Amino acid sequence: METLQPGQVIDNYHIERELGSGGFGSVYQAVHGQIGRRVALNDHPPEGGGFG
């Protein structure tokens, strides 16, 4: 699984940092580029179906 990096943009969400990781993938803090809302993005392993 590819690790996301700070500064990377995924669907208008700017990755700020990794919050943690475990058996179900990694969780990243991100901010929406248009509205400025902070969110947590969960990056599942490939068999988990992508972002959720």
URVENHU-V210648 format. One record per residue. RES is the residue in three letters. OMEGA is omega in radians with two decimals (NA if undefined). Layout:
# URVENHU-V210648
RES:OMEGA ; RES:OMEGA
This chain:
# URVENHU-V210648
MET:3.13 ; GLU:3.11 ; THR:3.07 ; LEU:-3.08 ; GLN:3.03 ; PRO:-3.11 ; GLY:3.12 ; GLN:-3.14 ; VAL:3.10 ; ILE:3.12 ; ASP:3.10 ; ASN:3.04 ; TYR:-3.14 ; HIS:-3.13 ; ILE:3.13 ; GLU:-3.14 ; ARG:3.05 ; GLU:3.12 ; LEU:3.14 ; GLY:3.12 ; SER:-3.13 ; GLY:-3.08 ; GLY:-3.12 ; PHE:3.11 ; GLY:-3.11 ; SER:3.10 ; VAL:-3.08 ; TYR:2.96 ; GLN:-3.13 ; ALA:3.09 ; VAL:3.12 ; HIS:-3.04 ; GLY:-3.10 ; GLN:-3.07 ; ILE:3.07 ; GLY:-3.13 ; ARG:3.07 ; ARG:-3.13 ; VAL:2.98 ; ALA:3.10 ; LEU:3.12 ; ASN:3.13 ; ASP:-3.10 ; HIS:2.98 ; PRO:-3.08 ; PRO:3.14 ; GLU:3.12 ; GLY:3.02 ; GLY:3.04 ; GLY:-3.08 ; PHE:-3.13 ; GLY:NA
